[in-house]
């Protein structure tokens, strides 16, 4: 099968709203109607909108924790390898594995790896960098950076049907509705 046969002809249905209240209402209604693959766009963050579309948890904290653990273990492991295995020095009769001396570099490596994991994990989970998105094909979408609010139900949603979804979006009383081409 060719790529054209595998992907749907449109990316989704986009509805435009005048206020954040209308967007949150529409998002809650769409979620209640069974739509799960959707996203809300606004000129400023709206916490209620992300909750309304079913976005409750993020995996970034777990990625940061794993990065911090990896950093701490690698920092301690590097110092252990250098001071105990590779190049042991007997300084004042102290043991080779003097873990109190390893605390500060281990802490620094923990912070470094956690910070890098957080940034890289955020980029990966957000799908960045993304120089192109199908929503850029809709002329009215440029107003999202100023004063308009949009809800897009993606064609990848299991419940998505062009006619039924468009009819559902019309029932939400948006300012406009657009099909988003791929």
C-alpha positions as CSV (number, residue, x, y, z in Angstrom):
1,X,0.0,0.0,0.0
2,X,1.2,3.5,-0.7
3,X,1.4,6.2,2.0
4,X,-1.6,8.0,0.5
5,X,-3.8,5.0,1.1
6,X,-2.7,4.7,4.7
7,X,-3.2,8.3,5.8
8,X,-6.6,10.0,5.9
9,X,-7.3,12.7,3.4
10,X,-7.7,15.3,6.2
11,X,-5.9,15.9,9.5
12,X,-9.1,16.8,11.3
13,X,-12.0,19.2,11.9
14,X,-11.1,22.6,13.4
15,X,-13.7,24.7,15.2
16,X,-13.1,28.4,16.1
17,X,-14.5,30.1,19.2
18,X,-14.5,33.7,20.5
19,X,-13.9,33.0,24.2
20,X,-12.0,30.7,26.4
21,X,-15.3,29.7,28.1
22,X,-16.8,28.5,24.8
23,X,-13.6,26.5,24.1
24,X,-13.7,24.8,27.5
25,X,-17.4,24.0,27.0
26,X,-16.7,22.6,23.6
27,X,-13.8,20.5,24.8
28,X,-15.9,19.0,27.6
29,X,-18.7,18.3,25.2
30,X,-16.3,16.6,22.7
31,X,-14.8,14.5,25.5
32,X,-18.2,13.5,26.8
33,X,-19.2,12.6,23.2
34,X,-16.3,10.1,23.1
35,X,-13.7,11.9,21.2
36,X,-10.2,11.4,22.6
37,X,-7.7,12.5,19.9
38,X,-8.2,16.3,20.0
39,X,-6.4,19.4,21.0
40,X,-7.3,22.9,22.2
41,X,-5.4,26.0,21.0
42,X,-5.5,29.4,22.6
43,X,-3.4,32.6,22.9
44,X,-2.8,31.9,26.6
45,X,-2.7,28.8,28.8
46,X,-6.2,27.5,29.9
47,X,-5.8,24.8,32.6
48,X,-9.5,23.8,32.3
49,X,-9.1,23.2,28.6
50,X,-6.3,20.7,29.1
51,X,-8.3,18.9,31.7
52,X,-11.4,19.0,29.5
53,X,-9.7,17.2,26.6
54,X,-8.4,14.5,29.0
55,X,-4.8,15.6,29.4
56,X,-4.2,15.0,33.1
57,X,-0.7,13.6,33.5
58,X,2.7,14.2,32.0
59,X,5.6,11.8,31.7
60,X,8.2,14.6,32.0
61,X,8.6,14.2,35.8
62,X,9.3,10.5,35.4
63,X,11.9,11.3,32.7
64,X,13.5,13.8,35.0
65,X,13.6,11.3,37.8
66,X,15.2,8.6,35.6
67,X,17.7,11.2,34.2
68,X,18.6,12.2,37.8
69,X,19.1,8.6,38.9
70,X,21.2,7.8,35.8
71,X,23.3,11.0,36.5
72,X,23.8,10.1,40.1
73,X,24.8,6.5,39.4
74,X,27.1,7.5,36.5
75,X,28.7,10.3,38.7
76,X,29.4,7.9,41.5
77,X,30.4,5.1,39.2
78,X,32.9,7.3,37.4
79,X,34.5,8.4,40.6
80,X,34.5,4.8,41.9
81,X,36.1,3.5,38.7
82,X,38.8,6.2,38.8
83,X,39.7,6.1,42.5
84,X,39.3,2.4,43.2
85,X,39.9,0.5,40.0
86,X,41.8,2.5,37.5
87,X,44.1,4.8,39.5
88,X,44.0,4.1,43.2
89,X,46.0,6.5,45.4
90,X,46.7,5.9,49.1
91,X,46.4,9.4,50.6
92,X,46.8,9.5,54.3
93,X,45.6,5.9,54.8
94,X,42.1,6.8,53.7
95,X,40.1,4.0,51.9
96,X,40.0,4.1,48.1
97,X,36.2,4.1,48.2
98,X,35.8,7.4,50.2
99,X,32.2,8.0,49.4
100,X,31.8,11.2,51.4
101,X,34.3,12.8,49.0
102,X,32.1,11.6,46.1
103,X,28.9,13.4,47.3
104,X,29.3,16.8,45.7
105,X,30.3,15.6,42.1
106,X,27.6,12.9,42.3
107,X,25.0,15.6,43.3
108,X,26.2,17.8,40.4
109,X,25.9,15.0,37.9
110,X,22.4,14.2,39.2
111,X,21.3,17.8,38.6
112,X,23.0,18.0,35.2
113,X,21.4,14.7,33.9
114,X,18.0,15.6,35.4
115,X,18.0,19.0,33.7
116,X,19.1,17.6,30.3
117,X,16.6,14.8,30.5
118,X,13.8,17.2,31.3
119,X,14.6,19.5,28.4
120,X,15.1,16.6,25.9
121,X,12.1,14.7,27.2
122,X,9.9,17.8,26.9
123,X,11.1,18.3,23.3
124,X,10.5,14.6,22.4
125,X,7.0,14.5,24.0
126,X,6.0,17.7,22.4
127,X,7.2,16.5,19.0
128,X,9.6,19.3,18.6
129,X,11.1,20.7,16.6
130,X,8.1,20.8,14.3
131,X,8.6,23.4,11.5
132,X,5.3,22.3,9.8
133,X,1.9,21.3,11.2
134,X,-1.3,20.7,9.2
135,X,-3.2,23.4,11.1
136,X,-1.0,26.0,9.4
137,X,-2.9,25.2,6.2
138,X,-6.0,26.8,7.7
139,X,-5.9,30.6,7.2
140,X,-8.0,31.5,10.2
141,X,-5.7,29.6,12.6
142,X,-3.2,32.4,12.6
143,X,-5.6,34.3,14.9
144,X,-4.8,31.8,17.7
145,X,-1.8,33.9,18.6
146,X,-4.0,37.0,19.1
147,X,-7.6,36.5,20.3
148,X,-9.2,33.3,18.9
149,X,-9.6,29.8,20.4
150,X,-9.7,26.6,18.5
151,X,-10.6,23.0,19.1
152,X,-9.4,20.4,16.6
153,X,-10.7,16.8,16.6
154,X,-8.1,14.7,14.7
155,X,-9.0,12.2,12.0
156,X,-6.9,9.6,13.9
157,X,-9.6,9.5,16.6
158,X,-11.4,6.1,16.5
159,X,-14.8,7.8,16.6
160,X,-14.0,10.3,13.9
161,X,-16.3,10.4,10.8
162,X,-16.1,13.5,8.6
163,X,-19.9,14.1,8.4
164,X,-20.8,13.1,12.0
165,X,-17.9,15.0,13.5
166,X,-18.7,18.1,11.5
167,X,-22.3,17.9,12.6
168,X,-21.2,17.5,16.2
169,X,-18.9,20.5,15.9
170,X,-21.7,22.6,14.4
171,X,-23.8,21.8,17.4
172,X,-21.2,23.5,19.6
173,X,-22.0,26.9,17.9
174,X,-18.5,27.8,16.8
175,X,-17.6,31.0,14.9
176,X,-16.4,28.8,12.0
177,X,-15.5,25.2,11.1
178,X,-12.8,24.1,8.8
179,X,-11.5,20.8,7.4
180,X,-7.8,20.6,8.0
181,X,-6.0,19.1,5.0
182,X,-2.9,17.0,5.5
